[in-house]
Amino acid sequence: MLLGVQNVLWYLLPLALAISLVYSASRFELPERILNRATRLFLQIVLFMGTIFAILFVLSDGL
């Protein structure tokens, strides 16, 4: 079951990257600042999603 869902999870990385770039570009004007903030926001999004995934995986392990 997990292998079938794993391919769908790879769409989350480009989606998180696009969200972080668009959000940062709407907030800042300097390209260097946009890239720095987008990188930081991308890592925050991925770490948050990974943490939630790990918590849900552990909680659903005994089901």
C-alpha positions as CSV (number, residue, x, y, z in Angstrom):
1,M,0.0,0.0,0.0
2,L,2.8,2.4,0.9
3,L,4.6,1.9,-2.4
4,G,1.5,2.9,-4.4
5,V,1.2,6.1,-2.4
6,Q,4.9,6.9,-2.5
7,N,4.7,8.1,-6.1
8,V,2.0,10.6,-5.3
9,L,4.1,12.0,-2.4
10,W,6.8,13.1,-4.9
11,Y,4.4,15.7,-6.2
12,L,4.5,17.5,-2.8
13,L,8.2,18.6,-3.4
14,P,7.6,20.6,-6.6
15,L,4.3,21.9,-5.1
16,A,6.1,23.1,-1.9
17,L,8.8,24.7,-4.0
18,A,6.3,26.5,-6.2
19,I,4.3,27.7,-3.2
20,S,7.5,29.0,-1.5
21,L,8.7,30.8,-4.6
22,V,5.4,32.5,-5.3
23,Y,4.9,33.5,-1.7
24,S,8.4,34.9,-1.4
25,A,8.2,36.7,-4.7
26,S,5.1,38.4,-3.6
27,R,6.6,39.6,-0.3
28,F,10.1,40.7,-1.4
29,E,11.7,42.5,-4.4
30,L,15.4,41.6,-4.4
31,P,16.1,38.2,-6.1
32,E,18.7,37.2,-3.5
33,R,16.2,37.8,-0.7
34,I,13.5,35.9,-2.6
35,L,15.7,32.9,-3.1
36,N,16.9,32.9,0.5
37,R,13.3,33.2,1.9
38,A,12.0,30.6,-0.6
39,T,14.6,28.1,0.4
40,R,13.9,28.6,4.1
41,L,10.2,28.4,3.6
42,F,10.6,25.3,1.4
43,L,12.5,23.5,4.1
44,Q,10.0,24.5,6.7
45,I,7.1,23.1,4.6
46,V,8.9,19.9,3.9
47,L,9.9,19.4,7.5
48,F,6.4,20.1,8.7
49,M,4.9,17.6,6.2
50,G,7.5,15.0,7.1
51,T,6.8,15.4,10.8
52,I,3.1,15.1,10.3
53,F,3.6,12.1,8.0
54,A,5.9,10.4,10.6
55,I,3.4,11.0,13.4
56,L,0.5,9.6,11.4
57,F,2.6,6.6,10.3
58,V,3.4,5.8,13.9
59,L,-0.1,6.3,15.0
60,S,-1.5,4.1,12.2
61,D,1.1,1.3,12.7
62,G,-1.0,-0.7,15.1
63,L,-4.3,-0.4,13.2
